[in-house]
């Protein structure tokens, strides 16, 4: 037979960012192919594609830097195929610095604003209902308040998948106080 010169088929998705400093990937390759993981040129793991699929777990990455990850499949004839991508190992959750909010307000609306430590997506919930969404490093949302206590939940998710939640409460009091009483009759009286 003619020699095998066809590179093995390799299907694998390498994420752009991971939460923590360990990468796990899985995919498909030619049955019996040797699959190797390289980080910045150094081979760190190897496995065999049994049944046409493979999994590589806990591939170590340097913390908070971008590494070049290459997954290579080599078949029995020595043909190879590879997939390469840059991966950022994010070891910290995003933080939110909110502008001060009043504990009590006489308004029916309030503006929520803050700064996020890294590019992230955010969603603001009030009474388990989503009221605002956005992306970036700044958070700004105009919220309508109900009379009484309003609980605001802010959920921030960065590109690596880290999630930070922050909850604040604002009491809206838009109604003037009312007093009701009956005048006493006879010799009793109210003063003040």
LINLINZI-V879223 format. One record per residue. RES is the residue in one letter. PHI is phi in degrees with one decimal (999 if undefined). PSI is psi in degrees with one decimal (* if undefined). OMEGA is omega in whole degrees, -180 to 180 (none if undefined). Layout:
# LINLINZI-V879223
res=RES phi=PHI psi=PSI omega=OMEGA
res=RES phi=PHI psi=PSI omega=OMEGA
This chain:
# LINLINZI-V879223
res=X phi=999 psi=155.7 omega=177
res=X phi=-65.5 psi=145.6 omega=180
res=X phi=-62.6 psi=149.3 omega=180
res=X phi=-78.5 psi=111.3 omega=179
res=X phi=-118.3 psi=7.7 omega=-179
res=X phi=-85.1 psi=123.6 omega=178
res=X phi=-64.8 psi=148.4 omega=180
res=X phi=-66.7 psi=147.7 omega=177
res=X phi=-75.9 psi=129.5 omega=-179
res=X phi=-128.7 psi=122.4 omega=176
res=X phi=-124.9 psi=117.0 omega=179
res=X phi=-155.7 psi=142.2 omega=176
res=X phi=-111.3 psi=125.6 omega=179
res=X phi=-105.1 psi=122.6 omega=-179
res=X phi=-69.1 psi=154.6 omega=178
res=X phi=-75.5 psi=-26.4 omega=-180
res=X phi=-148.8 psi=148.8 omega=177
res=X phi=-130.0 psi=149.0 omega=176
res=X phi=-84.8 psi=114.5 omega=-176
res=X phi=102.1 psi=-169.4 omega=-179
res=X phi=-120.0 psi=29.7 omega=173
res=X phi=-126.8 psi=135.1 omega=-179
res=X phi=-111.4 psi=136.2 omega=173
res=X phi=-123.2 psi=131.6 omega=178
res=X phi=-133.6 psi=152.3 omega=174
res=X phi=-143.5 psi=156.9 omega=-178
res=X phi=-174.5 psi=-162.7 omega=179
res=X phi=-124.4 psi=148.4 omega=178
res=X phi=-151.9 psi=171.9 omega=178
res=X phi=-56.8 psi=138.4 omega=-179
res=X phi=-57.3 psi=130.1 omega=179
res=X phi=85.2 psi=-4.0 omega=180
res=X phi=-70.7 psi=146.2 omega=175
res=X phi=-87.5 psi=126.7 omega=-179
res=X phi=-110.9 psi=126.3 omega=-178
res=X phi=-121.2 psi=146.7 omega=176
res=X phi=-112.2 psi=127.9 omega=177
res=X phi=-117.4 psi=139.4 omega=174
res=X phi=-124.3 psi=118.8 omega=-177
res=X phi=51.5 psi=39.9 omega=176
res=X phi=89.8 psi=-12.9 omega=-179
res=X phi=-97.7 psi=130.1 omega=178
res=X phi=-75.3 psi=125.1 omega=-177
res=X phi=-113.7 psi=-28.5 omega=-179
res=X phi=-146.2 psi=157.4 omega=179
res=X phi=-149.7 psi=145.4 omega=177
res=X phi=-152.7 psi=171.6 omega=178
res=X phi=-111.2 psi=137.8 omega=179
res=X phi=-79.0 psi=93.6 omega=179
res=X phi=-90.5 psi=132.0 omega=-179
res=X phi=68.0 psi=13.5 omega=178
res=X phi=88.3 psi=-0.2 omega=179
res=X phi=-127.8 psi=159.5 omega=-180
res=X phi=-147.3 psi=159.3 omega=176
res=X phi=-141.1 psi=131.0 omega=174
res=X phi=-118.4 psi=123.7 omega=-177
res=X phi=-119.3 psi=155.5 omega=175
res=X phi=52.7 psi=47.3 omega=173
res=X phi=-76.0 psi=116.9 omega=-175
res=X phi=-71.8 psi=137.1 omega=177
res=X phi=-125.3 psi=153.6 omega=175
res=X phi=-71.1 psi=139.0 omega=-176
res=X phi=-70.9 psi=136.8 omega=173
res=X phi=57.0 psi=29.5 omega=173
res=X phi=-136.4 psi=163.7 omega=178
res=X phi=-90.7 psi=129.5 omega=178
res=X phi=-116.3 psi=151.7 omega=176
res=X phi=-94.0 psi=116.5 omega=-179
res=X phi=-108.9 psi=130.6 omega=178
res=X phi=-125.9 psi=128.5 omega=174
res=X phi=-108.5 psi=124.6 omega=-176
res=X phi=-124.4 psi=136.8 omega=175
res=X phi=-115.1 psi=129.9 omega=179
res=X phi=-122.9 psi=124.6 omega=-180
res=X phi=-86.8 psi=179.0 omega=-175
res=X phi=-62.5 psi=-26.3 omega=-179
res=X phi=-86.4 psi=-1.6 omega=179
res=X phi=91.0 psi=3.3 omega=176
res=X phi=-75.0 psi=144.9 omega=-178
res=X phi=-133.4 psi=155.2 omega=174
res=X phi=-139.5 psi=147.9 omega=-179
res=X phi=-145.4 psi=157.6 omega=175
res=X phi=-128.4 psi=132.1 omega=-177
res=X phi=-129.3 psi=142.8 omega=180
res=X phi=-157.5 psi=157.7 omega=173
res=X phi=-89.9 psi=136.1 omega=-179
res=X phi=-128.7 psi=129.4 omega=176
res=X phi=-97.5 psi=125.2 omega=179
res=X phi=-93.5 psi=100.8 omega=-177
res=X phi=-93.7 psi=114.3 omega=-177
res=X phi=-104.4 psi=7.8 omega=-180
res=X phi=-134.5 psi=146.4 omega=179
res=X phi=-76.1 psi=152.7 omega=175
res=X phi=-69.4 psi=148.3 omega=178
res=X phi=-114.8 psi=152.4 omega=-179
res=X phi=-120.4 psi=128.3 omega=175
res=X phi=-110.4 psi=101.0 omega=-177
res=X phi=-85.1 psi=143.1 omega=171
res=X phi=-67.5 psi=145.1 omega=-177
res=X phi=-56.7 psi=137.1 omega=177
res=X phi=-114.9 psi=143.3 omega=178
res=X phi=-71.9 psi=148.5 omega=177
res=X phi=-74.8 psi=-35.2 omega=177
res=X phi=-125.0 psi=144.7 omega=176
res=X phi=-145.1 psi=150.3 omega=177
res=X phi=-96.8 psi=7.4 omega=-178
res=X phi=-97.9 psi=159.9 omega=176
res=X phi=-96.4 psi=-5.8 omega=179
res=X phi=-133.0 psi=154.5 omega=178
res=X phi=-147.4 psi=148.4 omega=177
res=X phi=-104.4 psi=122.8 omega=178
res=X phi=-97.3 psi=125.0 omega=179
res=X phi=-142.8 psi=153.0 omega=-180
res=X phi=-174.2 psi=177.4 omega=-179
res=X phi=-120.6 psi=134.4 omega=179
res=X phi=-104.2 psi=139.3 omega=-174
res=X phi=-65.0 psi=-23.0 omega=179
res=X phi=-149.9 psi=162.6 omega=-180
res=X phi=-58.6 psi=121.1 omega=-175
res=X phi=-148.3 psi=168.8 omega=171
res=X phi=-103.9 psi=148.8 omega=180
res=X phi=-133.9 psi=155.8 omega=175
res=X phi=-141.8 psi=135.7 omega=-179
res=X phi=-110.4 psi=130.0 omega=-180
res=X phi=-118.2 psi=141.8 omega=171
res=X phi=-131.4 psi=125.7 omega=-178
res=X phi=52.1 psi=46.1 omega=178
res=X phi=62.4 psi=16.4 omega=177
res=X phi=-113.1 psi=131.7 omega=177
res=X phi=-71.0 psi=126.2 omega=-178
res=X phi=-118.3 psi=-13.8 omega=179
res=X phi=-160.1 psi=146.0 omega=177
res=X phi=-139.2 psi=156.6 omega=176
res=X phi=-177.0 psi=178.7 omega=179
res=X phi=-140.0 psi=157.2 omega=176
res=X phi=123.5 psi=-158.5 omega=-179
res=X phi=-108.7 psi=-0.4 omega=176
res=X phi=-122.1 psi=142.8 omega=179
res=X phi=-115.8 psi=129.4 omega=176
res=X phi=-148.6 psi=126.9 omega=-180
res=X phi=-150.2 psi=134.8 omega=174
res=X phi=-94.2 psi=122.4 omega=-175
res=X phi=-115.4 psi=138.8 omega=173
res=X phi=-90.8 psi=131.5 omega=-177
res=X phi=-101.7 psi=145.9 omega=172
res=X phi=-92.3 psi=157.4 omega=177
res=X phi=-63.1 psi=129.8 omega=-180
res=X phi=103.3 psi=-154.7 omega=-175
res=X phi=-80.2 psi=131.0 omega=178
res=X phi=-118.5 psi=120.1 omega=178
res=X phi=-99.6 psi=123.8 omega=-177
res=X phi=-112.2 psi=124.6 omega=178
res=X phi=-113.2 psi=126.7 omega=179
res=X phi=-112.5 psi=124.7 omega=180
res=X phi=-116.3 psi=121.4 omega=-179
res=X phi=-114.5 psi=131.8 omega=179
res=X phi=-127.5 psi=123.4 omega=178
res=X phi=-89.0 psi=177.3 omega=-175
res=X phi=-65.7 psi=-23.5 omega=179
res=X phi=-83.1 psi=-13.7 omega=180
res=X phi=105.9 psi=-1.3 omega=176
res=X phi=-66.3 psi=140.5 omega=-179
res=X phi=-122.1 psi=131.9 omega=174
res=X phi=-122.1 psi=133.8 omega=178
res=X phi=-120.7 psi=139.6 omega=176
res=X phi=-136.8 psi=135.7 omega=-178
res=X phi=-121.3 psi=133.1 omega=177
res=X phi=-132.7 psi=156.5 omega=179
res=X phi=-125.4 psi=140.8 omega=176
res=X phi=-133.7 psi=131.4 omega=178
res=X phi=-100.2 psi=121.6 omega=179
res=X phi=-98.9 psi=122.7 omega=179
res=X phi=-128.0 psi=94.4 omega=-176
res=X phi=-102.2 psi=-4.2 omega=-177
res=X phi=-104.0 psi=137.1 omega=177
res=X phi=-70.9 psi=148.4 omega=179
res=X phi=-68.1 psi=148.4 omega=178
res=X phi=-122.7 psi=150.5 omega=179
res=X phi=-128.0 psi=133.1 omega=176
res=X phi=-128.1 psi=132.4 omega=176
res=X phi=-157.1 psi=161.8 omega=176
res=X phi=-108.9 psi=137.0 omega=176
res=X phi=-70.4 psi=137.5 omega=177
res=X phi=-78.6 psi=152.8 omega=-180
res=X phi=-109.2 psi=157.3 omega=177
res=X phi=96.6 psi=-140.2 omega=-173
res=X phi=-89.8 psi=-2.8 omega=-179
res=X phi=-90.4 psi=152.4 omega=176
res=X phi=-149.1 psi=160.0 omega=176
res=X phi=-106.8 psi=138.4 omega=176
res=X phi=-119.4 psi=134.4 omega=177
res=X phi=94.2 psi=* omega=none
